[in-house]
Amino acid sequence: MEIAAASTVTVAPQLRRLSHALSRTLGSASSLPFSLSRRNLSVGSPSLRVSTASISAVAAEKMSPASFLDRRESGVLHFVKYHGLGNDFILVDNRDSSEPKITQEQAVKLCDRNFGVGADGVIFAMPGINGTDYTMRIFNSDGSEPEMCGNGVRCFARFIAEIENLQGKHSFTIHTGAGLIIPEIQDDGQVMVDMGEPILRAEDVPTRLPGNKGDSVVAAELVVDGVSWNVTCVSMGNPHCITFGTKGGQNLRVDDLKLSEIGPKFEHHEMFPARTNTEFVEVLSRSHLKMRVWERGAGATLACGTGACALVVAAVLEGRTDRKCTVDLPGGPLEIEWKEEDNHIYMTGPADLVFYGSALL
């Protein structure tokens, strides 16, 4: 696959004119030229044009996602890229079909940060089922399909609001592999998501660790590469292993972790038959936590919404925090509340459009 692009970009006097030519070979004869239109640049962008060998796109301020995605060209995938605190996704308007427009193998190539568009995953907005407004499916950057993604669902909500031209406060129902999810776009543009109830029964997480607090795994011992860690296991529709430190050790300093070394050992541990997401957590106060995450199928990411929800549940179960917390992730903060009255977890945070793009498949 070959990517070839020549671009001329005008953004502001500070940046003047940038001319860039890129040509790389991916090991296949097929081609994937793509074009991008950006907005919300920090320096301001009165005009921006990126042209490729096949497609030209104009400034994002002059188009909407709906008008851009409405274009029908055989063999071309139009998409919009969003991020939630740096956890970035390629959003595809798939509302006309219950089958994804690209394969998992194509998703892997699109997500490649050196040879593709670059993303943590591809998200498809599909027709709703079982009475829901929409269905959300995700392919991770490794081609696997997770049940759900918290940052992804916020991006999904903003994407739907833009292509449906929804203004102000709105909520809708989304069918996911983790069940019903209900996001609500706030007046300030933030997205609050009712993430439902946490799943604590060990076999439903799933984990092979035996329940030590009823059917739940709370502050239990897990030996990883010869080191004993205290872990709590929670599912938000996808499995999470949360740790605040090693057994008998001091509380974690998450910035000191060698995440790329330890993360895969948790993910593929035999105690997690479906693999697991892992959150390493530092307690700053009863209402303030700091985390780093190793995501199943994506590795180290800047943010994980379901992980932030799961770790607040774990912190409450271990008696470390109150039910309403700010969670600092590498990409920024999320507000998480585990409400006692309905047992639901509510996540509030941003989702931002990055650019529009097109790719030849």
VOBA-1610 file (N, C-alpha, C; in pm, whole numbers, padded with zeros to 5 digits, always signed):
BEGIN
Met+00086-00119+00000Met+00000+00000+00000Met+00088+00123+00000Glu+00059+00219-00082Glu+00141+00339-00093Glu+00060+00462-00059Ile+00116+00548+00022Ile+00055+00678+00051Ile+00140+00784-00016Ala+00081+00868-00097Ala+00155+00976-00161Ala+00074+01103-00150Ala+00130+01208-00093Ala+00056+01332-00078Ala+00148+01451-00094Ala+00102+01554-00159Ala+00174+01681-00166Ala+00080+01787-00113Ser+00125+01867-00017Ser+00033+01960+00047Ser+00091+02100+00057Thr+00002+02198+00051Thr+00037+02336+00077Thr-00059+02389+00181Val-00008+02441+00292Val-00092+02478+00405Val-00070+02624+00439Thr-00176+02703+00451Thr-00168+02840+00498Thr-00254+02850+00623Val-00195+02884+00738Val-00275+02888+00861Val-00274+03024+00927Ala-00160+03093+00931Ala-00154+03221+00998Ala-00018+03283+00967Pro-00001+03415+00992Pro+00129+03477+00967Pro+00242+03407+01043Gln+00208+03352+01163Gln+00313+03288+01243Gln+00371+03167+01173Leu+00290+03097+01094Leu+00335+02973+01033Leu+00375+02989+00887Arg+00339+03104+00824Arg+00364+03130+00683Arg+00316+03013+00598Arg+00396+02968+00504Arg+00352+02863+00413Arg+00438+02740+00431Leu+00372+02625+00445Leu+00442+02498+00463Leu+00415+02410+00342Ser+00520+02362+00282Ser+00504+02269+00171Ser+00568+02137+00209His+00491+02030+00192His+00538+01901+00240His+00505+01791+00141Ala+00600+01709+00109Ala+00575+01595+00020Ala+00603+01466+00094Leu+00512+01372+00084Leu+00526+01246+00157Leu+00502+01130+00063Ser+00592+01033+00063Ser+00569+00913-00016Ser+00628+00796+00058Arg+00542+00699+00097Arg+00589+00584+00173Arg+00526+00458+00120Thr+00595+00350+00133Thr+00544+00222+00085Thr+00510+00133+00202Leu+00390+00074+00199Leu+00343-00010+00309Leu+00353-00158+00279Gly+00406-00197+00165Gly+00422-00339+00137Gly+00310-00397+00055Ser+00234-00314-00015Ser+00124-00360-00098Ser+00114-00269-00218Ala+00061-00320-00327Ala+00052-00240-00449Ala-00067-00146-00449Ser-00163-00170-00361Ser-00281-00083-00358Ser-00244+00052-00300Ser-00328+00153-00322Ser-00294+00288-00276Ser-00396+00338-00178Leu-00349+00427-00085Leu-00437+00488+00014Leu-00401+00635+00026Pro-00414+00715-00082Pro-00396+00859-00064Pro-00509+00914+00019Phe-00480+01012+00108Phe-00588+01068+00187Phe-00570+01219+00196Ser-00682+01288+00220Ser-00679+01433+00232Ser-00738+01474+00365Leu-00692+01588+00417Leu-00733+01630+00549Leu-00776+01776+00546Ser-00878+01809+00627Ser-00913+01949+00652Ser-00921+01969+00802Arg-00847+02066+00855Arg-00841+02086+00998Arg-00920+02210+01038Arg-00960+02211+01167Arg-01014+02332+01224Arg-00973+02339+01370Asn-01006+02451+01437Asn-00971+02471+01577Asn-00821+02467+01599Leu-00742+02516+01500Leu-00598+02523+01519Leu-00568+02630+01622Ser-00467+02606+01706Ser-00441+02697+01817Ser-00401+02837+01769Val-00343+02848+01648Val-00300+02978+01599Val-00411+03049+01523Gly-00523+02984+01499Gly-00629+03039+01416Gly-00604+03001+01271Ser-00709+02975+01195Ser-00692+02926+01060Ser-00797+02984+00966Pro-00772+03102+00911Pro-00870+03159+00818Pro-00884+03076+00692Ser-00779+03007+00652Ser-00790+02920+00535Ser-00688+02810+00546Leu-00724+02694+00494Leu-00632+02582+00496Leu-00669+02490+00382Arg-00573+02453+00301Arg-00599+02364+00189Arg-00493+02257+00186Val-00537+02134+00185Val-00447+02022+00170Val-00489+01945+00047Ser-00401+01931-00050Ser-00437+01859-00171Ser-00355+01733-00183Thr-00413+01629-00242Thr-00342+01505-00265Thr-00352+01471-00412Ala-00296+01354-00443Ala-00298+01313-00582Ala-00440+01292-00634Ser-00537+01270-00545Ser-00670+01235-00592Ser-00780+01328-00545Ile-00766+01391-00430Ile-00878+01464-00370Ile-00827+01595-00313Ser-00907+01700-00321Ser-00877+01827-00255Ser-00985+01856-00153Ala-00945+01912-00039Ala-01042+01946+00066Ala-01013+02087+00112Val-01118+02165+00142Val-01102+02303+00182Val-01121+02316+00332Ala-01108+02439+00381Ala-01109+02464+00524Ala-01233+02408+00591Ala-01213+02352+00710Ala-01324+02291+00782Ala-01431+02393+00817Glu-01390+02520+00832Glu-01488+02622+00864Glu-01591+02638+00753Lys-01559+02593+00631Lys-01647+02612+00516Lys-01731+02490+00486Met-01723+02389+00570Met-01803+02270+00545Met-01847+02211+00678Ser-01945+02124+00673Ser-01988+02051+00791Ser-01955+01905+00770Pro-01947+01826+00880Pro-01927+01682+00861Pro-02034+01621+00773Ala-02158+01669+00786Ala-02267+01610+00708Ala-02244+01629+00558Ser-02209+01752+00517Ser-02189+01778+00375Ser-02067+01705+00323Phe-01964+01696+00404Phe-01843+01626+00362Phe-01869+01476+00347Leu-01936+01418+00445Leu-01958+01273+00445Leu-02065+01230+00346Asp-02149+01325+00303Asp-02255+01292+00208Asp-02202+01261+00068Arg-02078+01299+00042Arg-02021+01271-00090Arg-02007+01121-00110Arg-02050+01074-00224Arg-02046+00930-00253Arg-01947+00905-00366Glu-01836+00842-00335Glu-01734+00811-00434Glu-01693+00666-00415Ser-01700+00590-00522Ser-01669+00448-00515Ser-01523+00427-00473Gly-01503+00340-00375Gly-01369+00306-00330Gly-01304+00409-00242Val-01382+00511-00198Val-01327+00617-00113Val-01398+00615+00022Leu-01323+00617+00129Leu-01378+00628+00265Leu-01362+00771+00313His-01475+00838+00337His-01472+00971+00399His-01489+00951+00550Phe-01414+01026+00628Phe-01418+01009+00773Phe-01396+01144+00841Val-01421+01148+00970Val-01389+01263+01052Val-01311+01212+01172Lys-01201+01278+01203Lys-01122+01236+01318Lys-01155+01324+01439Tyr-01178+01258+01551Tyr-01204+01324+01680Tyr-01105+01272+01784His-01094+01346+01893His-01021+01293+02008His-01092+01331+02137Gly-01081+01245+02236Gly-01127+01273+02371Gly-01007+01268+02463Leu-00955+01385+02499Leu-00834+01394+02583Leu-00715+01321+02521Gly-00704+01328+02390Gly-00591+01267+02321Gly-00613+01123+02281Asn-00719+01060+02328Asn-00758+00926+02284Asn-00832+00947+02152Asp-00768+00916+02039Asp-00818+00963+01910Asp-00878+00852+01826Phe-00978+00890+01747Phe-01058+00794+01671Phe-01093+00847+01533Ile-01102+00754+01438Ile-01153+00781+01305Ile-01302+00747+01307Leu-01387+00847+01287Leu-01533+00828+01291Leu-01587+00811+01149Val-01667+00706+01129Val-01721+00673+00998Val-01874+00675+01004Asp-01936+00749+00912Asp-02082+00751+00903Asp-02128+00623+00835Asn-02179+00531+00917Asn-02219+00399+00869Asn-02368+00378+00891Arg-02445+00490+00894Arg-02586+00482+00930Arg-02672+00413+00824Asp-02615+00392+00705Asp-02693+00327+00599Asp-02671+00176+00593Ser-02594+00122+00687Ser-02566-00022+00684Ser-02530-00073+00822Ser-02565-00199+00848Ser-02529-00263+00974Ser-02396-00338+00964Glu-02330-00328+00849Glu-02198-00386+00831Glu-02094-00275+00818Pro-01983-00283+00890Pro-01881-00178+00881Pro-01832-00158+00738Lys-01801-00033+00704Lys-01760+00000+00568Lys-01619-00047+00536Ile-01540-00077+00640Ile-01405-00128+00616Ile-01383-00252+00701Thr-01285-00331+00665Thr-01252-00452+00739Thr-01161-00419+00857Gln-01144-00516+00944Gln-01053-00498+01057Gln-00909-00480+01009Glu-00873-00549+00901Glu-00738-00534+00846Glu-00717-00392+00791Gln-00819-00338+00726Gln-00808-00200+00676Gln-00801-00101+00792Ala-00873-00130+00899Ala-00870-00043+01017Ala-00730-00036+01076Val-00661-00150+01081Val-00525-00153+01133Val-00436-00060+01051Lys-00448-00064+00918Lys-00366+00021+00832Lys-00401+00168+00849Leu-00529+00200+00860Leu-00570+00339+00880Leu-00519+00394+01013Cys-00516+00309+01117Cys-00477+00354+01251Cys-00326+00369+01266Asp-00249+00314+01174Asp-00103+00321+01184Asp-00058+00468+01183Arg+00021+00507+01283Arg+00059+00647+01299Arg+00174+00689+01208Asn+00241+00595+01148Asn+00348+00629+01056Asn+00306+00615+00911Phe+00225+00514+00881Phe+00191+00483+00743Phe+00043+00502+00711Gly-00037+00544+00808Gly-00179+00564+00786Gly-00224+00698+00839Val-00351+00709+00870Val-00407+00832+00926Val-00358+00852+01069Gly-00357+00742+01146Gly-00316+00748+01286Gly-00434+00762+01380Ala-00457+00661+01464Ala-00567+00666+01560Ala-00556+00548+01655Asp-00630+00558+01767Asp-00640+00445+01860Asp-00747+00347+01816Gly-00833+00388+01722Gly-00938+00298+01675Gly-01026+00364+01571Val-01108+00282+01505Val-01207+00330+01409Val-01345+00303+01468Ile-01430+00405+01469Ile-01565+00395+01526Ile-01668+00412+01414Phe-01767+00324+01414Phe-01871+00325+01312Phe-02004+00367+01375Ala-02068+00470+01319Ala-02202+00510+01360Ala-02301+00434+01274Met-02376+00342+01334Met-02461+00247+01260Met-02607+00261+01303Pro-02698+00200+01228Pro-02839+00208+01267Pro-02862+00147+01405Gly-02957+00206+01479Gly-02989+00153+01610Gly-03062+00020+01602Ile-03050-00059+01708Ile-03124-00184+01718Ile-03188-00191+01856Asn-03288-00276+01869Asn-03360-00292+01996Asn-03414-00159+02049Gly-03459-00074+01957Gly-03521+00052+01998Gly-03426+00166+02025Thr-03295+00146+02008Thr-03200+00254+02032Thr-03190+00345+01909Asp-03135+00464+01932Asp-03121+00560+01822Asp-03008+00520+01727Tyr-02898+00468+01784Tyr-02781+00435+01704Tyr-02712+00311+01763Thr-02625+00253+01681Thr-02535+00147+01728Thr-02392+00195+01707Met-02306+00166+01804Met-02165+00201+01793Met-02081+00074+01794Arg-01997+00060+01691Arg-01898-00047+01689Arg-01760+00014+01674Ile-01660-00057+01726Ile-01522-00006+01726Ile-01427-00117+01682Phe-01331-00081+01598Phe-01216-00166+01571Phe-01095-00097+01633Asn-01026-00167+01722Asn-00904-00114+01782Asn-00792-00104+01679Ser-00684-00039+01718Ser-00571-00022+01627Ser-00502-00154+01595Asp-00527-00258+01674Asp-00471-00391+01642Asp-00571-00479+01568Gly-00689-00424+01535Gly-00790-00498+01462Gly-00892-00570+01548Ser-00869-00575+01679Ser-00966-00639+01768Ser-01087-00548+01787Glu-01197-00606+01835Glu-01320-00528+01856Glu-01358-00530+02003Pro-01345-00416+02072Pro-01385-00408+02212Pro-01535-00392+02226Glu-01583-00414+02347Glu-01727-00399+02371Glu-01771-00252+02366Met-01684-00165+02419Met-01721-00024+02431Met-01597+00058+02459Cys-01609+00188+02448Cys-01499+00280+02479Cys-01559+00410+02530Gly-01520+00450+02650Gly-01577+00569+02711Gly-01542+00698+02638Asn-01414+00718+02606Asn-01376+00837+02530Asn-01436+00831+02390Gly-01441+00710+02334Gly-01498+00692+02202Gly-01645+00728+02197Val-01720+00697+02303Val-01864+00727+02300Val-01889+00877+02310Arg-01800+00950+02377Arg-01814+01097+02377Arg-01788+01153+02237Cys-01684+01101+02171Cys-01657+01142+02033Cys-01774+01106+01941Phe-01830+00987+01963Phe-01945+00941+01886Phe-02061+01040+01903Ala-02085+01083+02026Ala-02196+01176+02054Ala-02178+01308+01981Arg-02056+01363+01985Arg-02030+01489+01916Arg-02041+01472+01765Phe-01996+01359+01715Phe-02004+01327+01572Phe-02151+01323+01528Ile-02235+01253+01603Ile-02378+01246+01570Ile-02441+01384+01575Ala-02407+01463+01677Ala-02465+01598+01688Ala-02430+01683+01566Glu-02308+01667+01514Glu-02267+01747+01399Glu-02334+01699+01270Ile-02337+01568+01247Ile-02394+01522+01120Ile-02546+01530+01120Glu-02608+01532+01239Glu-02753+01551+01248Glu-02790+01697+01270Asn-02687+01783+01280Asn-02707+01927+01302Asn-02790+01956+01427Leu-02755+01889+01536Leu-02823+01909+01663Leu-02756+02024+01738Gln-02836+02116+01790Gln-02784+02232+01860Gln-02823+02225+02008Gly-02736+02277+02094Gly-02767+02283+02235Gly-02762+02147+02303Lys-02839+02134+02409Lys-02836+02014+02492Lys-02919+01903+02428His-02856+01786+02411His-02924+01672+02349His-02874+01542+02411Ser-02962+01443+02415Ser-02921+01309+02456Ser-02982+01210+02359Phe-02919+01092+02347Phe-02972+00986+02264Phe-02921+00853+02317Thr-02981+00746+02265Thr-02948+00612+02314Thr-02860+00540+02212Ile-02759+00469+02264Ile-02663+00399+02178Ile-02654+00254+02222His-02671+00164+02126His-02647+00022+02151His-02499-00006+02131Thr-02436-00070+02231Thr-02295-00108+02223Thr-02281-00253+02267Gly-02162-00306+02247Gly-02135-00441+02295Gly-02141-00454+02446Ala-02139-00340+02516Ala-02149-00338+02662Ala-02291-00309+02708Gly-02385-00297+02612Gly-02523-00268+02648Gly-02561-00125+02612Leu-02667-00076+02674Leu-02721+00057+02646Leu-02633+00166+02709Ile-02595+00264+02628Ile-02520+00380+02676Ile-02597+00505+02636Ile-02606+00603+02729Ile-02683+00725+02702Ile-02594+00847+02725Pro-02542+00906+02616Pro-02466+01031+02630Pro-02557+01152+02622Glu-02517+01259+02689Glu-02591+01385+02683Glu-02492+01498+02658Ile-02510+01567+02547Ile-02424+01682+02515Ile-02471+01800+02598Gln-02379+01862+02670Gln-02411+01973+02758Gln-02406+02106+02682Asp-02457+02211+02744Asp-02459+02343+02681Asp-02319+02394+02652Asp-02220+02353+02733Asp-02083+02399+02713Asp-02004+02312+02617Gly-02071+02212+02555Gly-02005+02125+02459Gly-01944+01999+02519Gln-01933+01996+02652Gln-01886+01873+02717Gln-01992+01764+02700Val-01952+01640+02716Val-02045+01529+02702Val-02050+01451+02833Met-02170+01440+02890Met-02191+01357+03007Met-02251+01225+02962Val-02195+01116+03009Val-02240+00984+02965Val-02284+00902+03084Asp-02407+00851+03078Asp-02453+00751+03175Asp-02392+00619+03132Met-02293+00573+03206Met-02219+00453+03168Met-02281+00326+03224Gly-02394+00340+03295Gly-02460+00223+03350Gly-02397+00176+03480Glu-02429+00054+03520Glu-02380-00001+03647Glu-02251-00081+03626Pro-02160-00072+03721Pro-02039-00154+03711Pro-02071-00301+03737Ile-01993-00388+03675Ile-02008-00533+03694Ile-01892-00579+03782Leu-01925-00643+03894Leu-01823-00676+03993Leu-01803-00826+04012Arg-01899-00906+03971Arg-01886-01050+03989Arg-01767-01101+03906Ala-01677-01174+03969Ala-01550-01212+03908Ala-01567-01281+03773Glu-01656-01377+03764Glu-01669-01453+03641Glu-01732-01370+03529Asp-01797-01257+03565Asp-01858-01171+03464Asp-01765-01060+03418Val-01652-01041+03489Val-01561-00932+03450Val-01500-00952+03312Pro-01440-01066+03273Pro-01416-01186+03352Pro-01272-01192+03405Thr-01258-01260+03521Thr-01127-01291+03575Thr-01133-01426+03643Arg-01021-01497+03640Arg-01011-01626+03708Arg-00969-01609+03854Leu-00940-01487+03895Leu-00912-01463+04036Leu-01038-01493+04117Pro-01026-01563+04228Pro-01146-01595+04307Pro-01197-01472+04382Gly-01329-01463+04395Gly-01388-01354+04472Gly-01341-01357+04615Asn-01303-01243+04668Asn-01259-01235+04808Asn-01345-01139+04889Lys-01444-01077+04821Lys-01542-00992+04888Lys-01676-01026+04826Gly-01736-01133+04877Gly-01850-01192+04810Gly-01802-01253+04679Asp-01870-01217+04570Asp-01828-01264+04438Asp-01728-01170+04371Ser-01692-01061+04439Ser-01607-00958+04379Ser-01460-00978+04415Val-01373-00925+04330Val-01229-00926+04354Val-01187-00785+04393Val-01156-00766+04521Val-01124-00633+04573Val-00993-00640+04650Ala-00894-00562+04609Ala-00763-00559+04673Ala-00707-00700+04690Ala-00717-00779+04585Ala-00667-00917+04587Ala-00524-00921+04533Glu-00457-01029+04562Glu-00318-01043+04518Glu-00311-01101+04376Leu-00230-01036+04293Leu-00203-01085+04158Leu-00052-01080+04137Val+00007-01195+04109Val+00151-01201+04087Val+00179-01181+03938Val+00254-01077+03908Val+00289-01043+03770Val+00441-01037+03759Asp+00497-01129+03682Asp+00641-01131+03661Asp+00717-01136+03794Gly+00663-01216+03889Gly+00729-01236+04017Gly+00701-01130+04122Val+00621-01028+04088Val+00589-00921+04181Val+00442-00929+04219Ser+00411-00918+04348Ser+00273-00925+04397Ser+00210-00785+04397Trp+00101-00773+04322Trp+00026-00648+04314Trp-00110-00666+04381Asn-00162-00559+04442Asn-00300-00558+04491Asn-00389-00506+04378Val-00490-00585+04340Val-00575-00546+04228Val-00723-00559+04262Thr-00802-00475+04199Thr-00948-00484+04204Thr-00997-00496+04060Cys-01091-00587+04039Cys-01138-00615+03903Cys-01281-00564+03884Val-01300-00486+03780Val-01428-00423+03750Val-01453-00432+03600Ser-01577-00457+03562Ser-01614-00447+03421Ser-01710-00331+03401Met-01681-00252+03296Met-01775-00150+03252Met-01837-00194+03119Gly-01856-00325+03108Gly-01892-00386+02980Gly-01768-00435+02910Asn-01652-00387+02953Asn-01521-00438+02913Asn-01436-00453+03039Pro-01341-00547+03040Pro-01271-00582+03164Pro-01162-00482+03203His-01155-00456+03334His-01052-00367+03388His-00989-00428+03513Cys-00858-00415+03521Cys-00783-00452+03640Cys-00720-00324+03693Ile-00756-00287+03815Ile-00711-00160+03873Ile-00616-00188+03988Thr-00502-00119+03989Thr-00407-00137+04098Thr-00360-00003+04151Phe-00348+00004+04284Phe-00296+00122+04352Phe-00154+00099+04402Gly-00099-00021+04372Gly+00039-00047+04411Gly+00065-00193+04440Thr+00189-00223+04472Thr+00229-00360+04502Thr+00194-00395+04646Lys+00187-00523+04672Lys+00151-00571+04806Lys+00260-00531+04905Gly+00218-00460+05009Gly+00312-00417+05111Gly+00398-00299+05071Gly+00379-00250+04949Gly+00460-00138+04902Gly+00391-00005+04925Gln+00462+00102+04890Gln+00406+00236+04901Gln+00308+00260+04786Asn+00226+00364+04802Asn+00134+00399+04695Asn+00211+00431+04567Leu+00149+00403+04456Leu+00214+00422+04326Leu+00247+00568+04299Arg+00359+00587+04229Arg+00389+00714+04162Arg+00382+00680+04014Val+00268+00710+03953Val+00243+00657+03819Val+00340+00709+03713Asp+00396+00828+03736Asp+00490+00882+03638Asp+00619+00802+03633Asp+00645+00723+03739Asp+00769+00644+03744Asp+00755+00507+03678Leu+00633+00470+03639Leu+00610+00337+03583Leu+00673+00322+03444Lys+00727+00204+03418Lys+00769+00168+03282Lys+00652+00093+03218Leu+00555+00173+03172Leu+00426+00119+03131Leu+00437+00020+03015Ser+00524+00049+02922Ser+00537-00040+02805Ser+00592-00177+02843Glu+00656-00187+02957Glu+00709-00315+03003Glu+00607-00392+03086Ile+00542-00324+03179Ile+00453-00392+03271Ile+00312-00409+03214Gly+00267-00313+03130Gly+00130-00317+03077Gly+00094-00446+03005Pro+00177-00492+02909Pro+00142-00615+02836Pro+00137-00738+02926Lys+00211-00738+03035Lys+00212-00853+03124Lys+00080-00865+03201Phe+00019-00751+03231Phe-00115-00752+03289Phe-00218-00792+03183Glu-00210-00729+03067Glu-00309-00752+02962Glu-00323-00900+02927His-00211-00969+02917His-00212-01108+02872His-00199-01209+02987His-00219-01164+03110His-00207-01253+03225His-00312-01364+03218Glu-00274-01482+03260Glu-00363-01598+03252Glu-00490-01582+03336Met-00488-01490+03431Met-00607-01467+03514Met-00717-01389+03441Phe-00686-01344+03318Phe-00785-01266+03243Phe-00810-01335+03109Pro-00910-01420+03102Pro-00933-01501+02982Pro-00969-01418+02858Ala-01021-01298+02876Ala-01053-01210+02763Ala-00951-01097+02751Arg-00833-01117+02813Arg-00735-01010+02830Arg-00796-00899+02917Thr-00722-00793+02944Thr-00777-00690+03030Thr-00714-00554+03002Asn-00790-00450+03030Asn-00736-00315+03040Asn-00679-00300+03181Thr-00573-00225+03196Thr-00512-00210+03329Thr-00491-00064+03362Glu-00540-00024+03479Glu-00524+00113+03527Glu-00430+00115+03646Phe-00327+00197+03638Phe-00232+00216+03748Phe-00265+00352+03809Val-00295+00355+03939Val-00360+00472+03998Val-00280+00527+04116Glu-00270+00658+04119Glu-00210+00732+04230Glu-00319+00816+04296Val-00335+00802+04428Val-00437+00876+04502Val-00379+01010+04547Leu-00438+01118+04500Leu-00393+01252+04539Leu-00474+01307+04655Ser-00604+01270+04661Ser-00690+01309+04773Ser-00815+01223+04766Arg-00912+01248+04856Arg-01036+01172+04857Arg-01122+01200+04733Ser-01088+01302+04658Ser-01168+01335+04540Ser-01083+01359+04416His-00958+01314+04422His-00866+01344+04311His-00772+01226+04290Leu-00777+01169+04169Leu-00694+01053+04135Leu-00615+01083+04008Lys-00503+01014+03996Lys-00419+01026+03877Lys-00394+00886+03823Met-00408+00865+03692Met-00395+00730+03637Met-00313+00728+03509Arg-00256+00612+03484Arg-00203+00579+03352Arg-00266+00446+03314Val-00286+00427+03185Val-00362+00311+03141Val-00288+00236+03032Trp-00299+00103+03040Trp-00259+00016+02930Trp-00386-00048+02878Glu-00427-00010+02755Glu-00554-00057+02701Glu-00538-00187+02624Arg-00630-00277+02648Arg-00636-00402+02573Arg-00654-00370+02425Gly-00561-00415+02344Gly-00573-00396+02200Gly-00520-00264+02147Ala-00484-00171+02236Ala-00435-00041+02191Ala-00305+00000+02259Gly-00273-00062+02373Gly-00150-00027+02445Gly-00167+00099+02528Ala-00057+00172+02546Ala-00062+00295+02624Ala-00136+00402+02546Thr-00238+00462+02607Thr-00313+00571+02544Thr-00316+00690+02639Leu-00356+00804+02587Leu-00360+00926+02667Leu-00481+00933+02758Ala-00582+00851+02730Ala-00703+00854+02812Ala-00784+00727+02789Cys-00859+00688+02891Cys-00951+00574+02881Cys-01072+00604+02969Gly-01186+00630+02906Gly-01306+00669+02981Gly-01361+00558+03067Thr-01373+00436+03011Thr-01423+00325+03093Thr-01325+00295+03205Gly-01195+00313+03178Gly-01095+00291+03282Gly-01108+00390+03396Ala-01134+00517+03363Ala-01154+00618+03467Ala-01275+00585+03553Cys-01382+00536+03489Cys-01501+00494+03565Cys-01469+00375+03655Ala-01402+00276+03598Ala-01370+00155+03674Ala-01281+00184+03793Leu-01185+00275+03777Leu-01093+00299+03889Leu-01160+00375+04003Val-01260+00460+03971Val-01334+00525+04080Val-01414+00421+04158Val-01473+00325+04089Val-01542+00216+04157Val-01445+00141+04247Ala-01327+00109+04193Ala-01226+00036+04271Ala-01182+00117+04391Ala-01163+00248+04373Ala-01118+00333+04484Ala-01222+00340+04595Val-01349+00346+04555Val-01457+00346+04655Val-01462+00212+04728Leu-01454+00102+04653Leu-01460-00031+04715Leu-01344-00053+04811Glu-01228+00004+04782Glu-01113-00011+04870Glu-01108+00096+04978Gly-01208+00186+04981Gly-01216+00287+05086Gly-01117+00401+05069Arg-01073+00426+04948Arg-00969+00526+04925Arg-01026+00663+04891Thr-01147+00669+04831Thr-01202+00797+04787Thr-01352+00803+04810Asp-01406+00922+04786Asp-01551+00942+04783Asp-01602+00899+04645Arg-01733+00912+04625Arg-01795+00863+04502Arg-01784+00961+04385Lys-01745+01083+04409Lys-01731+01182+04303Lys-01585+01228+04299Cys-01520+01206+04184Cys-01377+01233+04174Cys-01340+01298+04042Thr-01234+01376+04046Thr-01164+01418+03925Thr-01053+01317+03899Val-01048+01267+03778Val-00944+01170+03741Val-00853+01234+03638Asp-00726+01250+03674Asp-00628+01306+03582Asp-00569+01196+03496Leu-00583+01210+03365Leu-00524+01118+03269Leu-00413+01193+03195Pro-00325+01124+03126Pro-00220+01196+03053Pro-00273+01302+02958Gly-00393+01280+02902Gly-00451+01376+02808Gly-00535+01485+02872Gly-00562+01476+03003Gly-00644+01575+03070Gly-00740+01511+03169Pro-00824+01590+03237Pro-00910+01539+03343Pro-01049+01496+03294Leu-01105+01397+03364Leu-01245+01357+03350Leu-01311+01369+03487Glu-01440+01402+03485Glu-01518+01404+03609Glu-01602+01277+03614Ile-01585+01201+03721Ile-01653+01072+03735Ile-01733+01070+03865Glu-01858+01023+03856Glu-01941+01009+03976Glu-02012+00874+03973Trp-01998+00798+04082Trp-02069+00671+04100Trp-02183+00701+04197Lys-02304+00719+04142Lys-02417+00762+04224Lys-02474+00646+04304Glu-02495+00672+04431Glu-02545+00568+04520Glu-02691+00537+04493Glu-02768+00640+04450Glu-02913+00621+04437Glu-02951+00527+04323Asp-02875+00524+04216Asp-02910+00435+04104Asp-02798+00338+04067Asn-02685+00346+04136Asn-02569+00259+04113Asn-02506+00281+03976His-02545+00388+03906His-02489+00418+03775His-02365+00507+03789Ile-02278+00497+03690Ile-02158+00579+03685Ile-02176+00683+03575Tyr-02143+00809+03607Tyr-02157+00918+03513Tyr-02020+00978+03486Met-01987+00989+03358Met-01860+01042+03314Met-01884+01170+03235Thr-01809+01276+03267Thr-01821+01402+03194Thr-01683+01446+03146Gly-01676+01480+03016Gly-01549+01524+02960Gly-01567+01575+02819Pro-01458+01622+02757Pro-01466+01681+02624Pro-01453+01579+02513Ala-01488+01623+02393Ala-01461+01550+02268Ala-01447+01655+02159Asp-01339+01650+02085Asp-01306+01756+01990Asp-01281+01703+01850Leu-01333+01776+01752Leu-01307+01744+01612Leu-01164+01786+01577Val-01093+01700+01506Val-00956+01729+01465Val-00949+01765+01317Phe-00996+01672+01230Phe-00997+01702+01088Phe-01090+01609+01013Tyr-01123+01648+00890Tyr-01195+01561+00796Tyr-01091+01496+00704Gly-01120+01376+00658Gly-01026+01311+00569Gly-01094+01215+00474Ser-01021+01177+00371Ser-01069+01079+00273Ser-00956+00983+00242Ala-00990+00858+00220Ala-00888+00756+00190Ala-00938+00666+00080Leu-00850+00638-00015Leu-00882+00538-00117Leu-00857+00400-00060Leu-00956+00313-00072Leu-00944+00179-00014Leu-00896+00078-00118
//
